Amino acid sequence: MGPRLDLRQSQQLVMTPQLQQAIKLLALPNLELEAFINAALEANPLLDVDSGNSPASETGSSDEGEASPPPSPGESPVDQLIGAAQGEADQPLDIDAGAIDRDRDTGDADWLGGTAQYQGSGGLEGPAIDERGAPEATLAEHLLAQVGAQSRDPRATQIARYLIGLLDEAGYLATPLQHVAGELRTALADVEQALELVQALDPAGVGARSLSECLALQARDADRYDPCMARFIENIDLLAKGNLRQLKRICDVDDEDFADMLAELRSYDPKPGLRFQGGMAEAAIVPDIFLRASGDGGWDIAINQSTLPRLIINRPYYLELRKNCTDKDSRSWLGEKLTDANWLLRALDQRQKTILKVTAEIVKQQDGFFRRGVSELRPLTLKTVADAIEMHESTVSRVTANKYLHCDCGTFELKYFFTSGVASADGDGAVSAEAVKAQIRALVDAEDPKSILSDDALVDLLRGKGFDLARRTVAKYREAIGIGSSVQRRRQKALEAVR
């Protein structure tokens, strides 16, 4: 026991701040990258948005103006696409920390070359920012705009505003009224009066504490809340269980009235608040990549440029500032800003090339999906794509995180195309789990209401289509896509028949 000196050798990965930021940019979707670029524009005076008539854009070379090399004979359209993407990336796409550090030692002439600009591969642009519709009002904003006109009691209005803030996204109030009264230090009767005020607002059913109360509020709003409908709603659990005879007996109605009540109930919204979330959810999913078929039978891939401004280094402004920088600190600050601006342009260009290269390989691997649908989706792993384009698996994972691709089939997250495989009846083993789920859904949709398919029957039908699956696997996939058991589907078909 005592002090001593030891010599040890170890390997350690040292990541510079620039390398860490480059990795972060790779994982950002376009909307978050737009916010990052806006912050960079505010922090760095040498960065500017190219309007098309700046000196840098006039003298700089553009990737869009370069002609692509002619395709080699015998190559498939997808191979030509992969070759074009690889031709653009003449530098290694894995981030090199040493290269970033070496860039900091480059002179001003190298920093301000004609290619010191960031732009996207054009062609398939989405709607412009000023053309997008304004986001819809939230549920809270919609209710708060009404509550002042519904009551002249300031105290009830204030409590109602507090209750609106407690509503969940579906419009339900999960907090007990006793707890609210304790928090506000007021009488329970005042809270109940305020809740009645909230429940009188549009949409009908908002502010309910249960499904039965939500349906009852909507029935009252439609002037259909008679004693029979009240008993129907109070025993709504029997409808979920499929006990139609018992429910009809409790309501004391004949078949025709029961069918009318059921149709009326189906017209109600069990989650009235969600209609104010649709616009927000839709606006949150903006495609990062566009894919469409080209005229020669291949695919055209483009980055969504509607959310990404084109950055350049403002050369005239830099030269003007450099003339006025007489002291050492000013020159050091200006050089640092120039270094940061040049690094950001290179990092953004590197990010774009990497995304295009990974997407091109995904399109090549899943060509059947884009041409014929989900039944042709193949099993695919990150390692398969990484090995094909000679990149690290973690880089592919970052590229595909939170990125969305829009094609004729719809908008899909890039992670969607990476699926596990299941055994096929012929022993090939190249069957995607998503393709199996699509087959299960097709079989269930086409089943006879009088002969509901059990899981064992689904196993036999899938085996006939070339899918060798166990019954528990079929049940797992069926539940994953939201399809109920044969008993549940039989009850559902019976309800539809009554309607």
Beta strands, then each sheet from edge to edge (+ up, - down):
strand 1: 47-49
strand 2: 117-118
strand 3: 289-293
strand 4: 299-303
strand 5: 311-313
strand 6: 404-407
strand 7: 410-413
strand 8: 421-422
strand 9: 431-432
sheet 1: 1+ 5- 2+
sheet 2: 4+ 3- 6- 7+
sheet 3: 8+ 9-
end
